[in-house]
Amino acid sequence: MPIGGVKLDELENPGKPVGTAFVKKSDKLNKMMLVGFLVLGVIIIGLILYSIFRV
């Protein structure tokens, strides 16, 4: 009896997702990542402008 691999009943239902690796991410996680990247971008732009106008 093999431990890993694909089971026969998983092959019979090709429309059903097998694992969680290919499941679409939630919208909440996408929004949190977008807000995080925007905040990070604003901080980087702020630091660049600060270093330019400091001289």
N, C-alpha and C positions, 0 to 999 in steps of 0.2 A: 504494500500500500504506500504510494508516494505521499510525501508530506506537502510539497509545494506543487505549483502548476495550476492548470485550468481544469475545473471539474466539468464533467459531461453535461450536467444540467445548465451550466453557465453558457455553453456553446449553443444550446437549443433555443435560447432567448436572446437573439443578437440586439434587440432594441433596448434592452434593459442595461443600464450602466453597471459594470462589474465592481469597480473600486471607487474610492473617493478622489483619486488623482485627476480624473477627467470631469468631475462635477463642477458646474459653473460656480464661481465665487459669489458670495452674497453682495448685494448692492451696498450694504452698510460698510463692509470692509473696503470696497472700492472708493466710497466717499471719504472714509478715514484716510486712506492712502493719498487720495487727491489733495485733501486739506493739508496733510503732512508735507507733501512735496511743494505745495504752494507756500507754506510757511517757511520751509527751508530755502526756497527760491528768493523770497522777500528778504530773508536774513542775508543771503549771499549778495544780492544786489545792494542792500544797505551797507554791507561792509565794503564793497567795491566803491560805492559813491563816497563813503566816509574817508576811504584812503585817498581818493582823488582830490576831494575838496579840503583835505587836511593840510595839504602842501601849500 
